[in-house]
């Protein structure tokens, strides 16, 4: 009887243990158990299940940072996919090898000290298998598993962060330069205005003050245009007015601007006959910027050599100077935005570090190339522009001819909310004999157009009341019914293709960029339609006075 009871108890006990085992197995399969605690000769030991490690493995594999587990000697026993991507090697080729092979040579001593310490952070350069060198942050800590000590390494790619920091610093430096460059001409203009007020009829002082004001205004205009242009070319929003250009004539005229006004340097100009397909104004901008750069970085008494030759199917422009030269570390970046060579504190030559960026982008738009070479400090520099040549054609009109005064007197309306700008514009036109009417906001301007006969209306597009575009639309709808014919000219600070198209749709005949170029203005008032270039082109004198102007074809 006892044997039967004992057997039943054993069966019951075994059944309970089996049920417990089945419950445990079910819990393991369902992921409810991550580890077992086992009592053994060495005491309690924790055994983790592989399934428990999987979420952490998934987390490490999804990290944006590289992760690796090293031995205390620095051999890699595990790494995630991101680590393999950073060193440009497959996982199987990474695991088992030494971590030190991926550390740039000069950073290896600091890496070894970090590995020996077992914890800490340090910047280093990672040497990838494809030859790249990556700026990274190494973060070490130590863990012990089953009495085995291991090094845990996290590698963070900080190269993009460093680039962003450099760009931010460059922008900060640019803003400081811009403030400095703006103050110089403004100070000169302020002083010249004071001279005009106190000269008491002394014609020499008045003439000198007027000359200084004109020169400094041109300088400000050049800076503003360069800022606008670099934004357009960098974003690809610039359109070229391409045609056959006598590059020899363009180079000689642009060079003459510098040779005539600069007595502190010597110039040598040698040009062969060469024609290219391009935008004359933009190419003049390229040539002027390269020569201006040579002058800026050449000390007084130095020489600038300008040559134009034909080499195969290319027209090749070279501008060489014997000035300060370009440091080797700056040479690869000389065409980058906001990059400049070192200058003295007074920055007497000026500049915003955007001219050569414009040169490169504009040359590339003309399917050409530009390069620079220098033997180093105080060894001068050589800029070389290569452009595809085209067959010569007939004589072309020159860019930058002298402004012509108006010979036809017009009835003109000015709608402009800036009082000073409106007053000076009116005085300029009245001195040429035109009859001028004016308004300072949109509604009164529209009433003036409706009630007064006029030949030309200059309308600022940004007006209080109703804007210039709405004025043009309303007037055109009425003028069409009344068969009134008059020119409407948009005045704006925007010269993008979108701005030109918006003016055209509103009913404007012309689109002038502030500050208005007198040449474009006088030709327009004389009815010289051919003087206006197609939408998007610019009229810029060789000396650098800038103004975008366009005739909008309806």
PLY file of the C-alpha trace (Angstrom):
ply
format ascii 1.0
element vertex 554
property float x
property float y
property float z
element edge 553
property int vertex1
property int vertex2
end_header
0.00 0.00 0.00
2.80 2.31 0.91
4.53 1.49 -2.35
1.37 2.45 -4.27
1.11 5.81 -2.37
4.76 6.49 -2.93
4.39 5.81 -6.62
1.37 8.11 -6.87
3.28 10.88 -5.07
6.21 10.48 -7.43
3.89 10.61 -10.43
2.17 13.70 -9.02
5.53 15.35 -8.29
6.84 14.56 -11.72
3.62 15.85 -13.26
3.93 19.12 -11.34
7.59 19.50 -12.31
6.68 18.76 -15.93
3.93 21.37 -15.86
6.37 23.83 -14.28
8.92 23.06 -16.97
6.29 23.49 -19.67
5.29 26.85 -18.16
8.92 27.90 -18.06
9.44 26.78 -21.66
6.33 28.65 -22.72
7.58 31.79 -20.93
10.96 31.46 -22.62
9.36 31.06 -26.03
7.09 34.05 -25.48
10.00 36.25 -24.34
8.79 36.60 -20.75
12.15 35.37 -19.35
15.46 37.07 -20.15
17.77 35.07 -17.88
18.08 32.19 -15.41
19.65 32.29 -11.94
21.35 28.95 -11.28
22.62 27.84 -7.87
25.84 25.91 -8.33
29.21 25.17 -6.76
30.35 28.73 -7.57
27.23 30.23 -6.06
24.43 31.91 -7.92
25.16 32.56 -11.62
23.08 34.46 -14.12
22.71 33.01 -17.60
21.15 35.38 -20.17
19.12 33.92 -22.99
20.15 34.81 -26.55
16.63 36.05 -27.23
17.04 38.52 -24.36
20.09 40.04 -26.03
18.36 40.52 -29.39
16.57 43.83 -28.62
19.86 45.32 -27.47
21.63 44.01 -30.55
18.90 45.54 -32.70
19.37 48.83 -30.89
23.14 48.83 -31.44
22.74 47.90 -35.10
20.32 50.80 -35.59
22.70 53.36 -34.04
24.03 56.23 -36.15
27.35 55.83 -34.33
29.85 53.07 -34.82
30.04 50.57 -31.95
32.67 47.94 -31.21
33.74 45.62 -28.39
37.49 45.25 -27.97
39.78 43.11 -25.95
42.09 44.89 -23.53
44.78 44.54 -26.23
42.59 46.35 -28.74
41.39 43.47 -30.94
37.83 43.80 -32.26
35.50 40.99 -31.10
32.28 42.63 -32.27
31.21 45.71 -34.27
27.96 47.00 -35.68
27.18 47.74 -39.31
27.79 51.49 -38.92
31.35 50.86 -37.73
32.03 48.78 -40.85
30.60 51.58 -43.02
32.85 54.16 -41.38
36.01 52.15 -42.10
34.72 51.06 -45.56
35.23 47.33 -44.93
32.87 44.33 -44.66
32.00 43.14 -41.16
33.83 39.85 -41.52
37.03 41.68 -42.42
36.77 44.00 -39.42
36.07 41.51 -36.62
39.22 39.83 -35.33
41.61 42.55 -36.40
43.25 45.32 -34.43
41.39 48.57 -33.90
44.63 50.54 -34.14
44.91 49.89 -37.88
41.93 52.23 -38.36
43.47 55.08 -36.38
45.49 57.73 -38.25
49.20 57.48 -37.45
49.58 60.72 -35.49
46.56 59.85 -33.30
47.72 56.35 -32.33
49.64 57.33 -29.15
46.58 59.04 -27.69
44.42 56.07 -28.75
46.73 53.66 -26.90
46.56 55.69 -23.71
42.78 55.78 -23.94
42.63 52.00 -24.53
44.89 51.35 -21.52
42.84 53.64 -19.28
39.64 51.88 -20.33
37.50 55.02 -20.22
37.40 58.56 -21.57
36.75 60.54 -24.74
39.10 61.96 -27.34
38.98 63.37 -30.87
40.88 61.41 -33.48
41.01 60.73 -37.19
39.72 57.44 -38.54
41.67 56.03 -41.51
39.16 54.23 -43.74
40.14 51.45 -46.11
39.16 53.58 -49.14
41.72 56.28 -48.25
39.35 58.70 -46.56
40.27 60.31 -43.25
37.27 60.97 -41.01
37.16 63.22 -37.95
35.61 61.20 -35.11
35.06 61.22 -31.36
36.21 58.05 -29.57
34.29 57.18 -26.36
35.61 54.29 -24.22
34.23 52.46 -21.20
34.98 49.08 -19.64
32.69 46.16 -18.78
33.34 42.77 -17.16
31.35 39.69 -18.19
32.12 36.20 -16.86
35.25 37.67 -15.27
36.46 38.81 -18.71
37.29 42.51 -19.08
36.29 44.17 -22.34
36.53 47.67 -23.84
33.33 49.16 -25.24
33.97 51.76 -27.95
31.54 54.24 -29.49
32.74 56.15 -32.58
30.88 59.34 -33.56
31.49 60.92 -36.98
31.97 64.64 -36.28
33.22 65.67 -39.73
29.87 67.21 -40.70
29.73 69.03 -37.37
33.21 70.46 -37.96
32.22 71.57 -41.47
29.09 73.25 -40.06
31.21 74.99 -37.42
33.65 76.20 -40.09
30.79 77.46 -42.25
29.25 79.24 -39.28
32.59 80.84 -38.47
33.03 81.87 -42.11
29.60 83.50 -42.10
30.35 85.33 -38.87
33.61 86.60 -40.32
31.78 87.59 -43.50
29.21 89.62 -41.57
32.02 91.41 -39.76
33.72 92.12 -43.09
30.46 93.30 -44.62
29.90 95.76 -41.77
33.44 97.05 -42.20
33.14 97.34 -45.99
29.82 99.20 -45.75
31.11 101.66 -43.17
34.03 102.77 -45.32
32.03 104.16 -48.28
29.27 105.43 -45.99
31.85 107.38 -43.97
33.26 108.88 -47.15
29.79 109.81 -48.42
28.85 111.36 -45.07
32.00 113.48 -45.10
31.46 114.50 -48.74
27.89 115.59 -47.97
29.28 117.75 -45.15
31.73 119.31 -47.62
28.86 120.11 -50.00
27.05 121.89 -47.18
30.06 123.98 -46.07
32.03 124.55 -49.29
30.54 128.06 -49.75
30.82 128.05 -53.51
34.39 126.70 -53.75
34.03 124.80 -56.99
37.10 122.60 -56.55
35.83 121.31 -53.19
32.32 120.80 -54.60
33.65 118.91 -57.61
35.83 116.71 -55.43
32.95 115.94 -53.06
30.69 115.00 -55.99
33.41 112.75 -57.42
33.87 110.96 -54.08
30.13 110.48 -53.62
29.80 109.01 -57.11
32.76 106.68 -56.66
31.61 105.42 -53.26
28.04 104.90 -54.47
29.44 102.80 -57.33
31.44 100.83 -54.76
28.30 100.18 -52.69
26.40 99.18 -55.83
29.12 96.70 -56.76
28.97 95.10 -53.32
25.19 94.80 -53.40
25.24 93.37 -56.92
27.96 90.87 -56.00
25.92 89.72 -53.01
22.83 89.29 -55.18
24.79 87.62 -57.97
26.51 85.08 -55.77
23.13 84.07 -54.36
21.76 83.61 -57.86
24.66 81.62 -59.28
24.97 79.39 -56.20
21.27 78.49 -56.38
21.28 78.23 -60.18
18.84 81.11 -60.67
20.86 83.11 -63.16
20.15 83.32 -66.88
22.76 84.19 -69.51
22.16 86.45 -72.51
24.48 84.52 -74.78
25.81 85.70 -78.11
29.12 85.84 -79.96
31.57 88.03 -77.98
34.83 89.60 -79.11
36.77 88.49 -76.03
39.88 90.39 -77.13
37.98 93.69 -77.14
36.27 92.85 -73.83
39.56 92.04 -72.09
41.23 95.21 -73.41
38.35 97.47 -72.32
38.13 95.88 -68.89
41.90 96.04 -68.42
41.88 99.71 -69.43
39.68 100.56 -66.46
42.44 99.37 -64.12
45.40 100.71 -66.09
43.88 104.19 -66.34
42.97 104.58 -62.68
45.81 102.65 -60.99
49.19 104.35 -61.07
50.57 102.25 -58.20
50.98 99.06 -60.23
52.40 98.31 -63.66
50.30 96.40 -66.18
51.15 94.36 -69.24
48.30 93.49 -71.60
48.77 91.13 -74.56
45.70 89.83 -76.39
45.13 87.67 -79.43
41.91 87.78 -81.42
39.41 85.43 -79.78
35.64 85.02 -79.91
33.45 83.06 -77.51
29.75 82.34 -77.08
28.63 83.97 -73.85
27.06 86.80 -71.89
29.18 89.93 -72.41
28.25 91.50 -69.09
28.95 88.32 -67.12
32.25 87.72 -68.87
33.26 91.31 -68.15
32.43 90.57 -64.52
34.74 87.52 -64.63
37.65 89.46 -66.13
37.22 92.43 -63.78
37.07 90.21 -60.69
40.23 88.31 -61.61
42.20 91.47 -62.41
40.82 93.18 -59.31
41.92 90.22 -57.20
45.43 90.42 -58.64
45.62 94.14 -57.90
44.28 93.66 -54.36
46.95 91.13 -53.44
49.87 92.82 -55.17
51.82 95.45 -53.21
52.52 98.92 -54.56
55.08 98.76 -57.36
54.08 95.22 -58.32
53.22 94.02 -61.81
50.05 92.45 -63.21
50.29 90.62 -66.56
47.12 90.00 -68.56
47.25 87.76 -71.64
44.69 86.24 -73.99
45.69 83.48 -76.40
44.23 80.67 -78.50
45.20 77.11 -77.56
43.53 74.48 -79.73
39.78 75.01 -79.52
39.98 77.21 -76.44
40.40 80.89 -75.68
42.76 81.11 -72.69
42.90 84.14 -70.40
45.78 84.35 -67.93
46.18 86.95 -65.18
49.49 86.75 -63.35
50.85 88.92 -60.55
54.05 89.05 -58.49
52.20 89.80 -55.26
51.61 88.09 -51.95
50.87 84.68 -53.46
48.57 82.02 -52.01
49.42 79.75 -49.08
49.30 76.01 -49.88
46.50 75.36 -47.38
44.36 78.12 -48.96
44.99 77.15 -52.59
42.34 74.36 -52.77
39.72 76.67 -51.20
40.41 79.95 -52.98
37.20 79.71 -55.06
35.00 78.80 -52.07
32.44 81.28 -50.77
33.68 83.86 -48.23
37.29 82.60 -48.40
39.99 85.28 -48.47
43.70 85.50 -47.97
45.09 87.27 -44.93
44.91 91.05 -45.01
46.09 93.84 -42.80
43.79 95.30 -40.14
42.90 98.33 -42.23
41.77 96.11 -45.16
42.54 99.02 -47.45
41.84 96.97 -50.56
38.42 95.82 -49.34
36.49 92.83 -50.60
33.96 90.34 -49.26
35.49 87.04 -50.35
32.80 86.34 -52.96
34.41 87.59 -56.17
36.29 84.39 -57.04
33.23 82.28 -56.21
31.35 84.29 -58.82
34.21 83.82 -61.27
34.15 80.04 -60.97
30.37 79.72 -61.22
30.08 82.11 -64.17
32.93 80.42 -66.05
31.30 77.03 -65.48
28.01 78.41 -66.83
29.97 79.28 -70.00
31.19 75.65 -70.24
34.68 76.72 -69.26
37.11 76.17 -66.40
39.20 78.36 -64.10
42.29 77.32 -62.15
44.82 79.01 -59.92
48.45 78.25 -59.11
50.98 79.80 -56.76
54.43 78.82 -55.55
53.55 80.08 -52.09
53.86 83.22 -49.97
55.30 86.26 -51.80
55.61 84.28 -55.04
52.60 85.73 -56.86
49.70 83.82 -58.36
48.39 82.84 -61.78
44.69 82.55 -62.67
43.83 80.73 -65.90
40.40 80.79 -67.55
39.67 78.45 -70.46
36.59 78.93 -72.64
35.41 77.25 -75.87
36.14 79.51 -78.84
33.71 80.22 -81.71
34.20 81.68 -85.21
34.55 85.46 -85.41
31.49 87.50 -86.44
30.83 91.16 -87.26
31.49 94.04 -84.91
29.44 94.09 -81.72
28.28 96.98 -79.61
30.39 97.67 -76.54
29.20 97.08 -73.03
29.75 100.07 -70.86
29.55 102.91 -73.43
29.24 106.39 -71.98
25.73 107.31 -70.86
23.75 109.37 -73.33
21.55 112.25 -72.28
17.94 112.46 -73.31
17.12 114.43 -76.43
13.33 113.91 -76.18
11.36 115.55 -73.39
8.74 113.31 -71.81
5.83 113.59 -69.41
6.91 111.29 -66.59
5.10 109.92 -63.54
7.08 108.64 -60.53
5.30 106.48 -57.94
7.76 105.86 -55.12
7.25 105.78 -51.35
10.86 106.61 -50.44
10.85 110.41 -50.23
14.58 110.97 -50.78
14.78 108.54 -53.68
11.69 110.07 -55.29
13.01 113.61 -54.90
16.43 112.83 -56.40
14.86 110.87 -59.25
12.53 113.80 -60.00
15.38 116.34 -59.91
17.51 114.17 -62.22
14.69 113.99 -64.78
13.77 117.66 -64.51
17.39 118.68 -65.10
17.12 116.78 -68.40
14.01 118.78 -69.31
11.31 116.23 -68.57
7.96 117.17 -67.01
7.57 115.12 -63.82
4.53 114.27 -61.66
4.88 112.19 -58.51
2.97 110.16 -55.91
4.13 108.44 -52.74
1.67 105.57 -52.40
-0.31 103.19 -54.59
-3.85 104.62 -54.56
-2.81 108.22 -55.24
-0.42 106.94 -57.91
-3.19 105.06 -59.68
-5.41 108.18 -59.59
-2.55 110.15 -61.16
-2.21 107.64 -63.99
-5.96 107.70 -64.59
-6.33 111.49 -64.66
-3.09 112.88 -66.12
-1.65 112.34 -69.60
1.87 110.88 -69.46
4.42 109.08 -71.62
6.33 107.01 -69.08
5.52 105.91 -65.51
8.21 104.62 -63.13
6.45 102.56 -60.46
8.04 101.06 -57.36
6.58 97.57 -57.00
6.62 97.67 -53.17
4.16 100.42 -52.27
1.73 101.05 -49.39
-1.94 100.99 -50.30
-1.78 98.81 -53.39
1.50 97.52 -54.80
3.01 98.37 -58.15
1.92 95.12 -59.78
-1.73 95.83 -58.97
-1.36 99.40 -60.28
-0.03 98.08 -63.58
-2.79 95.45 -63.86
-5.59 97.93 -63.14
-4.20 100.60 -65.42
-3.62 98.17 -68.31
-7.19 96.88 -68.09
-8.50 100.44 -68.34
-5.97 101.66 -70.87
-6.82 98.79 -73.21
-10.45 99.94 -73.27
-9.50 103.61 -73.70
-6.73 102.86 -76.22
-4.22 104.72 -74.08
-0.58 103.98 -74.87
2.13 104.64 -72.31
5.22 102.88 -70.99
5.09 101.35 -67.53
8.47 100.71 -65.90
8.85 98.57 -62.76
11.36 99.79 -60.17
12.52 96.99 -57.88
15.44 95.49 -56.05
14.72 92.03 -57.50
16.16 90.85 -60.80
15.44 87.12 -60.75
13.66 85.43 -63.68
10.60 85.03 -61.44
10.56 88.78 -60.68
10.89 89.61 -64.39
8.07 87.25 -65.28
5.85 88.72 -62.57
6.45 92.22 -63.98
5.62 91.03 -67.47
2.37 89.40 -66.35
1.35 92.56 -64.50
1.68 94.63 -67.69
5.04 96.39 -67.26
7.03 97.16 -70.39
10.40 97.41 -68.65
12.00 96.19 -65.42
14.73 98.37 -63.86
16.79 97.33 -60.86
17.60 99.89 -58.19
19.80 101.89 -58.25
18.72 102.84 -61.76
21.56 103.00 -64.27
21.48 106.43 -66.00
22.43 104.87 -69.34
19.44 102.52 -69.27
17.20 105.35 -68.10
18.22 107.83 -70.79
17.99 105.29 -73.59
14.56 104.26 -72.42
13.33 107.89 -72.32
14.78 108.47 -75.79
12.68 105.58 -77.08
15.77 103.52 -77.94
14.18 100.10 -77.55
17.27 98.34 -78.89
19.23 99.67 -75.95
17.40 97.37 -73.58
18.63 93.82 -73.35
16.43 90.71 -73.03
15.00 89.74 -69.65
17.56 88.77 -67.11
20.63 90.53 -68.54
22.60 93.22 -66.78
24.11 96.50 -67.82
27.33 97.11 -65.97
30.00 99.66 -66.82
33.54 98.31 -66.87
34.32 100.32 -63.75
31.76 98.23 -61.94
28.63 100.41 -61.63
25.90 97.78 -61.52
22.29 97.77 -62.61
20.11 94.98 -63.94
17.76 96.15 -66.64
15.44 94.26 -68.94
12.92 94.95 -71.66
9.88 92.74 -71.19
8.50 91.56 -74.49
4.73 91.22 -74.40
0 1
1 2
2 3
3 4
4 5
5 6
6 7
7 8
8 9
9 10
10 11
11 12
12 13
13 14
14 15
15 16
16 17
17 18
18 19
19 20
20 21
21 22
22 23
23 24
24 25
25 26
26 27
27 28
28 29
29 30
30 31
31 32
32 33
33 34
34 35
35 36
36 37
37 38
38 39
39 40
40 41
41 42
42 43
43 44
44 45
45 46
46 47
47 48
48 49
49 50
50 51
51 52
52 53
53 54
54 55
55 56
56 57
57 58
58 59
59 60
60 61
61 62
62 63
63 64
64 65
65 66
66 67
67 68
68 69
69 70
70 71
71 72
72 73
73 74
74 75
75 76
76 77
77 78
78 79
79 80
80 81
81 82
82 83
83 84
84 85
85 86
86 87
87 88
88 89
89 90
90 91
91 92
92 93
93 94
94 95
95 96
96 97
97 98
98 99
99 100
100 101
101 102
102 103
103 104
104 105
105 106
106 107
107 108
108 109
109 110
110 111
111 112
112 113
113 114
114 115
115 116
116 117
117 118
118 119
119 120
120 121
121 122
122 123
123 124
124 125
125 126
126 127
127 128
128 129
129 130
130 131
131 132
132 133
133 134
134 135
135 136
136 137
137 138
138 139
139 140
140 141
141 142
142 143
143 144
144 145
145 146
146 147
147 148
148 149
149 150
150 151
151 152
152 153
153 154
154 155
155 156
156 157
157 158
158 159
159 160
160 161
161 162
162 163
163 164
164 165
165 166
166 167
167 168
168 169
169 170
170 171
171 172
172 173
173 174
174 175
175 176
176 177
177 178
178 179
179 180
180 181
181 182
182 183
183 184
184 185
185 186
186 187
187 188
188 189
189 190
190 191
191 192
192 193
193 194
194 195
195 196
196 197
197 198
198 199
199 200
200 201
201 202
202 203
203 204
204 205
205 206
206 207
207 208
208 209
209 210
210 211
211 212
212 213
213 214
214 215
215 216
216 217
217 218
218 219
219 220
220 221
221 222
222 223
223 224
224 225
225 226
226 227
227 228
228 229
229 230
230 231
231 232
232 233
233 234
234 235
235 236
236 237
237 238
238 239
239 240
240 241
241 242
242 243
243 244
244 245
245 246
246 247
247 248
248 249
249 250
250 251
251 252
252 253
253 254
254 255
255 256
256 257
257 258
258 259
259 260
260 261
261 262
262 263
263 264
264 265
265 266
266 267
267 268
268 269
269 270
270 271
271 272
272 273
273 274
274 275
275 276
276 277
277 278
278 279
279 280
280 281
281 282
282 283
283 284
284 285
285 286
286 287
287 288
288 289
289 290
290 291
291 292
292 293
293 294
294 295
295 296
296 297
297 298
298 299
299 300
300 301
301 302
302 303
303 304
304 305
305 306
306 307
307 308
308 309
309 310
310 311
311 312
312 313
313 314
314 315
315 316
316 317
317 318
318 319
319 320
320 321
321 322
322 323
323 324
324 325
325 326
326 327
327 328
328 329
329 330
330 331
331 332
332 333
333 334
334 335
335 336
336 337
337 338
338 339
339 340
340 341
341 342
342 343
343 344
344 345
345 346
346 347
347 348
348 349
349 350
350 351
351 352
352 353
353 354
354 355
355 356
356 357
357 358
358 359
359 360
360 361
361 362
362 363
363 364
364 365
365 366
366 367
367 368
368 369
369 370
370 371
371 372
372 373
373 374
374 375
375 376
376 377
377 378
378 379
379 380
380 381
381 382
382 383
383 384
384 385
385 386
386 387
387 388
388 389
389 390
390 391
391 392
392 393
393 394
394 395
395 396
396 397
397 398
398 399
399 400
400 401
401 402
402 403
403 404
404 405
405 406
406 407
407 408
408 409
409 410
410 411
411 412
412 413
413 414
414 415
415 416
416 417
417 418
418 419
419 420
420 421
421 422
422 423
423 424
424 425
425 426
426 427
427 428
428 429
429 430
430 431
431 432
432 433
433 434
434 435
435 436
436 437
437 438
438 439
439 440
440 441
441 442
442 443
443 444
444 445
445 446
446 447
447 448
448 449
449 450
450 451
451 452
452 453
453 454
454 455
455 456
456 457
457 458
458 459
459 460
460 461
461 462
462 463
463 464
464 465
465 466
466 467
467 468
468 469
469 470
470 471
471 472
472 473
473 474
474 475
475 476
476 477
477 478
478 479
479 480
480 481
481 482
482 483
483 484
484 485
485 486
486 487
487 488
488 489
489 490
490 491
491 492
492 493
493 494
494 495
495 496
496 497
497 498
498 499
499 500
500 501
501 502
502 503
503 504
504 505
505 506
506 507
507 508
508 509
509 510
510 511
511 512
512 513
513 514
514 515
515 516
516 517
517 518
518 519
519 520
520 521
521 522
522 523
523 524
524 525
525 526
526 527
527 528
528 529
529 530
530 531
531 532
532 533
533 534
534 535
535 536
536 537
537 538
538 539
539 540
540 541
541 542
542 543
543 544
544 545
545 546
546 547
547 548
548 549
549 550
550 551
551 552
552 553
